Amino acid sequence: MLIKKKIQLMLYNFKKILLAYSGGIDSTVLLYNLVKLREKYPLIIRAIHINHNLHKKSDDWMKFCFLNCKKLNVLFIHKNIYINKNNNIEENARKKRYQIFKKIIKDNEILVTAHNLDEQCETFFLFLKRGSGPKGLSSMSTITMINNFKIFRPFLNISKNEIFNYAIKKKINWIEDPSNKDIKYDRNFLRNIILPKIINRWPFFQKNLARSIKNYDEQEKLLCDLMKPVLIKLIQKNNSLFISPLYSFKENKRNFIIRKWIEYNKYYYLPSRKLLNIIWNEIICCKNNNNPQIKIGEYSIRKYKNYLFCIKYFPNLKNNILIWNDFKKSLILPNKLGKLTILYHENNKKKITHIKKPENKEIVYIKFNNPTEKYYFNNSEYKKNINNIWKNLNIPKWEREQIPLLFYNEKLIAELKNQLITQYGQTDIVEKNNWFIYFQKKY
């Protein structure tokens, strides 16, 4: 069996396994090893195949994986993804795969992948090309956490050549994806051109590099241990970063803190030195009220007072207007903000608020804050700036941009935030002249 004794015991401790199964030689050999291991230990194995739909034989490969799992009595799951070929195919495919893994994986189940020693070396060179520090150069770990679930890589210290020889000896069939030979992709260029020449000259290069990777990993863990007391003081309960002390720190120390804070916020792609410099110079050290931000993937880095926030990026809604004509139907809000529902009888089980019922000719609509606009508040003859109210309530600008505002004609009746409704002006508490409005958030 290719899986070594130490790894066998680790797998036994996990017991519930979700195998990322492409049908290639690595994952197929891993599948056979897991099935053999199941004869010794009470493992529950599921295999998930993700069809990227990038090749004309994609469906045939899915069928191959299905039949293989059926023969081995392994529960088979398959999902389709579609990728924009004009963008970074590798990165987009990876993101979509892990989104699916997060949805499929069960409690107490571990995702097992067939990453091997050769791929570990490729990853090292890719991070080296990007100018990464110890964290990046420590490459992949045998066990790691992504998206709140564990990933286990039992083949990480096993070379591709060992896996190939095992497959030939055991007469195992697998899929050959021709795209693995396409050297326009950086990983394939390393795999097919660069690393074979290095290994041909220095046969022990992979094993030695694996030791270097382990050293980088140990250095990174030591740094984390030493900096942990500082990080505990600076990272707040709402995941923001208290930045006032950073002004007195040296550049290397503050860069480490910012990098770890971004990682703490579940952003899994390490910021480059260039990005760290932008965050420091253009966000943290910004002294005007322009409220600058920088977008990294699906997140945005922004500053509010003496704190830095890493928040989910949403498009600005200041030009959106949602007319609410049919009050029998809920009004679905953009950016997954939730929905508004009118209840004609009070339900104590829900968080609801009395709100003045519109008159027959009044147009009811939702819009979102535009910082340059002033509004007529209910029962007011003068326009006022709502930002002054929010500023006094310490609501950051990016939250203001996503707060739904309820209007009757031109008058602002209420703002909706965190399932609570703030009403502007007085309302008559007479049931027939009032609605019970319910704001249900989705995220």
VOGU-3710 file (C-alpha; in Angstrom, 3 decimals, decimal comma):
1> mlikkkiqlm> 0,000/0,000/0,000  1,321/3,433/-1,015  -0,177/5,227/2,008  2,326/4,899/4,838  1,545/3,637/8,339  1,576/7,089/9,983  -0,850/8,428/7,371  -3,068/5,351/7,775  -3,495/6,124/11,468  -4,344/9,759/10,688
11> lynfkkilla> -7,007/8,666/8,195  -8,413/6,264/10,747  -8,844/9,174/13,158  -10,856/11,080/10,548  -13,041/8,097/9,515  -15,322/10,164/7,231  -13,625/11,029/3,948  -14,630/13,120/0,943  -12,146/12,408/-1,852  -11,563/15,033/-4,559
21> ysggidstvl> -11,570/12,608/-7,504  -10,559/13,859/-10,960  -9,879/10,416/-12,453  -6,212/11,255/-13,052  -3,444/8,935/-11,916  -2,920/10,610/-8,525  -6,536/10,651/-7,313  -7,224/7,213/-8,801  -4,273/5,655/-6,969  -5,405/7,454/-3,806
31> lynlvklrek> -8,936/6,074/-4,255  -7,581/2,500/-4,529  -5,461/3,016/-1,417  -8,422/4,361/0,562  -10,553/1,386/-0,473  -7,773/-0,999/0,626  -7,501/0,876/3,900  -11,258/0,501/4,382  -10,678/-3,252/4,728  -8,669/-2,539/7,916
41> ypliiraihi> -10,496/0,469/9,358  -14,182/1,475/9,393  -13,826/4,346/6,895  -16,788/6,025/5,211  -15,641/7,173/1,759  -17,386/9,490/-0,672  -15,818/10,669/-3,933  -16,683/13,944/-5,644  -15,871/14,578/-9,306  -16,104/18,123/-10,639
51> nhnlhkksdd> -16,615/18,406/-14,387  -14,949/21,622/-15,583  -16,506/21,294/-19,064  -13,282/22,494/-20,683  -12,662/19,443/-22,881  -14,809/17,525/-25,352  -14,180/14,339/-23,339  -15,241/15,860/-20,004  -18,454/13,808/-19,848  -16,558/10,612/-20,682
61> wmkfcflnck> -14,172/11,289/-17,803  -17,109/11,762/-15,448  -18,525/8,382/-16,559  -15,129/6,740/-16,011  -15,043/8,064/-12,432  -18,624/6,955/-11,808  -17,985/3,400/-13,027  -14,755/3,152/-11,039  -16,512/4,213/-7,830  -19,385/1,824/-8,522
71> klnvlfihkn> -16,946/-1,059/-8,941  -15,202/-0,127/-5,673  -18,470/0,465/-3,778  -17,734/4,160/-3,132  -20,523/6,741/-3,103  -20,035/8,987/-6,155  -21,016/12,666/-6,427  -20,528/14,787/-9,532  -20,956/18,522/-10,123  -20,603/20,730/-13,190
81> iyinknnnie> -18,838/24,076/-13,285  -18,423/26,516/-16,155  -15,457/28,850/-16,367  -14,812/32,023/-18,332  -11,920/31,035/-20,596  -10,867/34,652/-21,057  -9,801/35,046/-17,423  -7,422/33,108/-15,161  -8,774/29,599/-15,786  -6,674/27,867/-13,105
91> enarkkryqi> -7,563/30,328/-10,347  -11,266/30,550/-11,247  -11,551/26,752/-11,464  -9,926/26,395/-8,043  -12,310/28,914/-6,457  -15,380/27,201/-7,896  -14,149/23,762/-6,811  -13,700/24,889/-3,218  -17,104/26,581/-3,202  -18,606/23,210/-4,133
101> fkkiikdnei> -16,500/21,337/-1,570  -17,779/23,702/1,121  -21,399/22,956/0,177  -20,937/19,182/-0,121  -18,715/18,336/2,837  -20,480/16,999/5,935  -19,813/17,512/9,624  -16,793/15,519/10,878  -15,818/14,791/7,262  -12,387/15,666/5,851
111> lvtahnldeq> -11,578/16,577/2,252  -8,755/14,353/0,978  -6,773/15,429/-2,090  -4,019/13,676/-4,053  -1,464/16,507/-4,144  1,993/14,912/-4,397  5,630/15,880/-3,869  6,046/17,078/-7,462  3,082/19,427/-7,065  4,540/20,642/-3,770
121> cetfflflkr> 7,741/21,606/-5,627  5,715/23,301/-8,375  3,829/25,309/-5,745  7,115/26,384/-4,143  8,401/27,741/-7,468  5,123/29,517/-8,199  5,318/31,326/-4,839  9,026/32,005/-5,399  8,142/33,625/-8,752  5,693/35,921/-6,916
131> gsgpkglssm> 8,352/37,018/-4,403  6,666/35,333/-1,418  8,080/35,096/2,100  8,175/32,119/4,518  4,388/31,718/4,531  4,163/31,281/0,751  7,366/29,274/0,456  6,095/26,830/3,075  3,722/25,810/0,243  1,076/23,188/1,063
141> stitminnfk> 0,620/21,576/4,458  -0,317/17,950/5,032  -3,363/19,152/6,995  -4,832/22,615/6,604  -8,086/24,520/7,026  -9,840/26,274/4,116  -13,402/27,633/4,195  -13,853/26,163/7,699  -13,213/22,555/6,695  -10,093/20,387/6,905
151> ifrpflnisk> -8,033/19,284/3,922  -5,722/16,296/4,160  -2,987/15,555/1,578  -1,597/12,057/2,297  0,595/11,953/-0,869  2,419/15,214/-0,185  5,754/13,463/0,457  5,303/10,892/-2,319  6,733/11,619/-5,783  4,840/11,334/-9,047
161> neifnyaikk> 7,263/8,612/-10,113  6,367/6,490/-7,056  2,657/6,933/-7,821  3,208/6,001/-11,482  5,168/2,849/-10,610  2,458/1,815/-8,140  -0,287/2,288/-10,751  1,613/0,180/-13,309  2,326/-2,564/-10,764  -1,325/-2,740/-9,657
171> kinwiedpsn> -2,630/-2,398/-13,257  -4,720/0,649/-12,374  -6,374/2,598/-15,201  -6,647/6,377/-15,117  -7,523/9,408/-17,230  -4,900/11,433/-19,108  -5,977/15,055/-19,477  -4,122/16,517/-22,515  -4,341/20,030/-21,032  -1,699/18,935/-18,480
181> kdikydrnfl> 0,839/19,172/-21,324  -0,110/22,737/-22,275  2,855/24,831/-21,146  1,023/28,154/-21,507  -0,037/27,472/-17,892  2,731/28,253/-15,371  2,297/25,029/-13,418  2,500/22,915/-16,579  5,584/24,840/-17,733  7,300/23,958/-14,464
191> rniilpkiin> 6,025/20,366/-14,557  6,985/19,558/-18,139  9,996/21,780/-18,882  11,797/23,127/-15,810  11,545/20,519/-13,036  12,449/17,467/-15,205  15,753/19,178/-16,110  16,478/20,050/-12,480  15,682/16,522/-11,251  17,729/14,978/-14,067
201> rwpffqknla> 20,764/16,949/-12,900  20,056/16,699/-9,150  18,039/13,495/-8,467  17,576/14,317/-4,742  16,365/17,860/-5,424  12,709/17,146/-4,512  13,524/15,560/-1,153  15,915/18,401/-0,286  13,358/21,010/-1,341  10,772/19,271/0,862
211> rsiknydeqe> 13,142/19,811/3,822  13,490/23,510/2,927  9,709/23,808/2,749  9,450/22,252/6,205  12,026/24,776/7,507  10,000/27,680/6,084  6,879/26,240/7,687  8,613/26,019/11,077  9,850/29,619/10,757  6,354/30,844/9,942
221> kllcdlmkpv> 4,863/28,995/12,920  7,563/30,370/15,229  6,866/33,933/14,039  3,150/33,384/14,622  3,804/32,143/18,179  6,033/35,120/18,966  3,563/37,646/17,511  0,426/36,056/18,916  0,203/38,336/22,017  0,424/41,422/19,774
231> likliqknns> -2,189/40,103/17,332  -4,585/39,276/20,175  -4,433/42,916/21,335  -4,822/44,427/17,862  -7,466/42,181/16,244  -10,884/43,143/17,604  -13,973/41,014/18,233  -15,553/42,310/15,024  -12,391/41,184/13,134  -11,206/44,756/12,557
241> lfisplysfk> -7,569/45,735/13,146  -6,661/48,487/15,612  -4,041/50,420/13,651  -2,871/53,190/16,017  0,112/51,155/17,388  1,262/50,302/13,835  2,653/53,814/13,303  5,418/53,133/15,835  6,319/49,672/14,439  9,039/48,925/11,925
251> enkrnfiirk> 7,918/48,057/8,390  8,647/44,323/8,680  6,629/44,025/11,898  3,582/45,932/10,644  3,644/44,031/7,320  3,517/40,757/9,227  0,606/42,033/11,355  -1,405/43,236/8,338  -0,736/39,998/6,466  -1,826/37,858/9,407
261> wieynkyyyl> -4,906/40,019/9,960  -5,953/39,537/6,317  -5,405/35,792/6,721  -7,429/35,863/9,965  -10,323/37,370/8,002  -10,509/34,181/5,930  -8,858/35,731/2,866  -6,729/32,861/1,577  -4,487/34,561/-0,962  -1,374/36,119/0,516
271> psrkllniiw> -0,970/39,860/-0,133  2,141/40,855/-2,071  4,647/43,385/-0,726  3,275/45,875/-3,264  -0,243/45,385/-1,906  0,970/45,775/1,693  2,623/49,073/0,740  -0,631/50,296/-0,852  -2,627/49,332/2,257  -0,166/51,219/4,452
281> neiiccknnn> 0,368/54,354/2,335  -3,029/54,818/0,691  -5,430/53,357/3,277  -3,933/53,482/6,775  -1,948/56,705/6,320  -4,719/58,482/4,394  -5,689/61,604/6,363  -8,526/63,003/4,218  -12,179/61,950/4,192  -12,157/60,268/0,780
291> npqikigeys> -12,516/56,888/2,484  -10,156/55,028/0,081  -10,385/51,295/-0,390  -8,559/48,535/-2,202  -10,295/45,489/-3,648  -8,588/42,092/-3,301  -10,616/39,286/-4,830  -14,071/39,260/-3,258  -12,995/41,501/-0,382  -12,281/45,163/0,190
301> irkyknylfc> -9,848/46,753/2,668  -11,218/49,964/4,210  -10,441/52,224/7,166  -12,870/53,704/9,674  -11,432/55,923/12,394  -8,533/53,954/13,958  -9,559/50,569/12,603  -8,993/48,614/9,420  -11,753/46,395/8,044  -11,644/43,499/5,584
311> ikyfpnlknn> -15,191/43,282/4,249  -17,050/41,425/1,547  -17,083/43,592/-1,567  -20,464/44,646/-2,920  -21,162/47,053/-5,816  -22,345/50,518/-4,783  -26,148/50,793/-4,842  -26,551/54,573/-4,762  -28,228/54,656/-8,199  -30,632/51,751/-7,511
321> iliwndfkks> -34,340/52,474/-7,103  -36,773/49,613/-6,421  -40,444/50,419/-6,915  -42,734/48,386/-4,620  -46,078/48,082/-6,372  -47,430/44,743/-5,175  -47,455/44,655/-1,380  -48,713/41,071/-1,364  -45,284/40,012/-2,584  -41,985/40,419/-0,777
331> lilpnklgkl> -39,532/42,901/-2,233  -36,186/41,205/-2,943  -33,228/43,482/-2,271  -29,961/43,471/-4,284  -26,530/42,300/-3,066  -28,229/39,515/-1,068  -29,369/42,076/1,496  -32,604/40,194/2,093  -36,279/40,950/1,523  -39,079/43,155/2,830
341> tilyhennkk> -42,487/41,744/3,656  -45,693/43,496/4,705  -47,578/41,615/7,423  -51,210/42,541/7,907  -51,422/40,926/11,363  -48,753/41,207/14,008  -46,738/38,054/14,536  -44,750/38,078/17,779  -42,412/35,384/16,505  -40,935/37,757/13,964
351> kithikkpen> -39,047/40,993/14,389  -41,548/43,494/13,053  -42,130/47,200/13,334  -45,210/49,403/13,040  -44,823/51,684/10,067  -47,160/54,287/8,628  -49,258/52,897/5,807  -48,885/54,862/2,540  -51,802/56,758/1,107  -53,334/55,548/-2,133
361> keivyikfnn> -51,482/57,975/-4,402  -48,093/57,648/-2,715  -45,380/55,770/-4,603  -43,495/53,340/-2,361  -39,909/52,600/-3,255  -36,527/51,637/-1,868  -33,319/53,440/-2,673  -29,850/53,486/-1,172  -27,797/56,257/0,298  -26,054/58,713/-1,969
371> ptekyyfnns> -23,722/60,817/0,228  -24,268/63,878/-1,941  -28,081/63,814/-1,573  -30,358/65,307/1,051  -33,836/63,936/1,745  -37,219/65,131/2,931  -37,809/63,277/6,184  -41,349/62,235/7,103  -43,341/65,256/8,423  -40,492/67,621/7,546
381> eykkninniw> -40,565/70,499/5,078  -36,772/70,718/4,772  -34,245/68,367/3,252  -31,673/66,904/5,629  -28,487/64,882/5,229  -28,916/61,402/6,717  -25,128/60,934/6,847  -24,915/63,231/9,843  -27,225/60,865/11,747  -25,226/57,804/10,735
391> knlnipkwer> -21,976/59,515/11,611  -23,239/60,125/15,153  -24,235/56,441/15,334  -20,690/55,400/14,261  -21,941/53,587/11,158  -19,048/53,220/8,636  -19,549/54,628/5,142  -19,567/51,245/3,411  -22,409/50,051/5,668  -24,388/53,189/4,863
401> eqipllfyne> -24,119/52,337/1,167  -25,956/49,032/1,747  -28,771/50,243/4,047  -32,200/50,189/2,327  -34,150/53,455/2,657  -37,953/53,357/2,457  -39,584/56,309/0,674  -43,169/57,418/0,096  -42,940/59,777/-2,869  -39,951/61,983/-1,993
411> kliaelknql> -40,171/61,541/1,761  -37,818/59,239/3,677  -39,997/57,152/5,990  -37,547/54,639/7,470  -34,124/53,050/7,202  -33,673/49,302/7,524  -30,630/47,867/9,215  -29,923/44,555/10,945  -33,612/43,596/11,065  -34,432/46,853/12,876
421> itqygqtdiv> -36,272/49,775/11,360  -35,573/53,375/12,317  -38,570/55,557/11,530  -38,345/59,250/10,763  -41,217/61,459/11,906  -44,257/60,540/13,977  -46,721/57,797/13,147  -50,213/57,216/14,475  -50,383/53,902/16,310  -53,746/52,927/14,873
431> eknnwfiyfq> -53,694/49,444/13,425  -55,801/50,187/10,359  -53,460/53,013/9,395  -50,261/51,034/9,990  -48,337/48,173/8,472  -46,318/45,559/10,266  -43,149/45,449/8,178  -40,628/42,616/8,424  -37,038/42,858/7,183  -35,454/39,464/6,715
441> kky> -31,717/39,486/6,046  -30,123/36,743/3,942  -26,484/36,892/5,001
//
